[in-house]
C-alpha cells in the first residue's frame, strides 16, 4: 500500500544525544542537535514557533527475566551512533559483551513524549486509544507511533533488522503524555557484539498512523518494490495454472497472467531437485500419475512444463513450501539437526508432523528449519541447480510463515536470536527471510536475478514480506480482515 508523498518543512526535530562535542545537522525538515547530556526531541511548527510534541529518547539495556538494568561499564560496552539519514534519525546501538559467557538481553528504545492533545497509539497492527503493549512478531509492522491532532512521533527498526522477539508499547501517564517504546530480546555470545538500529521521526497525522507509514516507505523505498534485476512480470497477476497445467497462451493473455505458481514440481518433499540417491522410497500414500514416473522421465516432463512459460509469455516460479517442510523419513535420515520441536500439552518436545495429504499428497511431512542446518545446505544446492537448468524466473515461497521457535543446534549459528523462559531460540521466519535473500543471489538462465513471490497469508512477519518481490493472498478478502490489513502495510 502506498500514499501520496507529502513533506512538511514546518515540522522540525531537535534532538540532543550524548556525544563528545556539540553538533547540529539538518536534513530537510529534520534538525539534529547533539551535545553532552540527556537527549531532547521537539516537533515544532517553524511558522508559528509552536511546539506540538516534546520529550526525550533513551535506549536501555536490561539482562534476563529479572530485567537488571545495565550500563556501559565493566561487563558490557554500549556504543551509540546517532545521525540523520534522509528524513529520519538513525540511532545505532552496539552492544558488546565483555564476559566469557552468553548474555540474554533486552534492548529498549523509549520515547517519553508530551503532546498538545489526547493521544492515539498505533501498535504496528491496530490503533488504540489507551496504553498497552503488543508482544508479537506476526502481522506486526516494525514501527509504532503516537500522535495527537497536530503532530506525531514514531519509533521503528530499520527494515533489514532480523529479530525473533518484539514488543511495541505505549504507557500513558495522562491522556496527553506517556512513553512510546520498542523492545527487542537479543542473545550476545561470549565476548561478541550485536548491533540494533532504531529509526526515529516526526510526522503530521493528517490521516493518523498512515502518515507515519508513508514516511517509513519514503525513507526505505527499496524495501517496498521488487528487487532490482528480477523479471518485471512477477509484479503482475498470477496465471492461476492456465500456463502450468493447461498450457494456454490465449487464456494467459485474456486473464493478464504474468507469473505462474508452479505447484510442487518434485516427487518428494524436501528433495526439490530429485536426487538419484533420494528417489526410491516408500511414501505414506500411493504416488500420483506423474510422480510415479521413472526419474529421468519425470525430470524431462518437468523441464518441458517449465518451457511453457516461454510460449505463454509467463514468468515461471518453482514452488517451494518456503523450505520449512520435509518428508518425515528423509528428515529423520538426513536432517535431524533441522527438525523443529514444539512442546505438547504435557510439555514434551515433539516434531510438528502432518499425517494428512499436504504438499505432494502422498508424503507425511514435518516442519524443519532452513538455515544454518544440513537441510539448509541441501536446499541451497537444489535451488542453485534448478535455477541453472530450468526455464524459471524464480521461486514461489508457499507457507511463508513465522511464529514458530527453533531451539536446535542451528540456532547457535543463526542471526536474529532471542530468548524466553525456555532458553535461546530463533523464529522460523528469520530462516525463511534469509532463504529469500539467498534466492535473490541466484541467476536465471536468461541472466536475471531470481525473484521470490511468497504466500504470507498465514502467520508471517515483516522480514519475510519485505524480502518478497510480490505476494499471493489465499483467503477471501472478507476473511480475517484485521490481519489482511496489516499484510497490506508490509
Secondary structure, 3 states (H helix, E strand, C coil): CCCCCCCCCCEEECCCCCCCCCEEEEECCEEEEECCCCCCEEEEECCCCEEEEEEEEEEEEEECCCCEEECCCCCEEEEEEEEEECCEEEEEEEEEECCCCCEEEEEEEEEEEEECCCCEEECCCCEECCCEEEECCCCCCCEEEEECCCCEEEEEECCCCCCCCEEEEEEEEECCEEEEEEEEEEEECCCCEEEEEEEEEEECCCCCHHHHHHHHHHHCHHHHCCCCCECHHHHCEECCCCCCCCCCHHHHHHCCEEEEEECCCCCECCECCCCHHHHCCCCCCCCCCCCCCCHHHHHHHHHHHHHHHHHHCCEEEEEECCCCEEEHHHHHHHCHHHECEEECCCCCEEECEECCCCCCCCCCEEEECCCCCHHHHHHHHHHHHHHHHCCCCEEEECCCCCCCEECCHHHHHCCCCEEECCEEEEEHHHHHHHHHHHHHCCECCCCCECEEEECCCCCCCHHHHHCCCEECCCCCCCCCHHHHHHHHHC
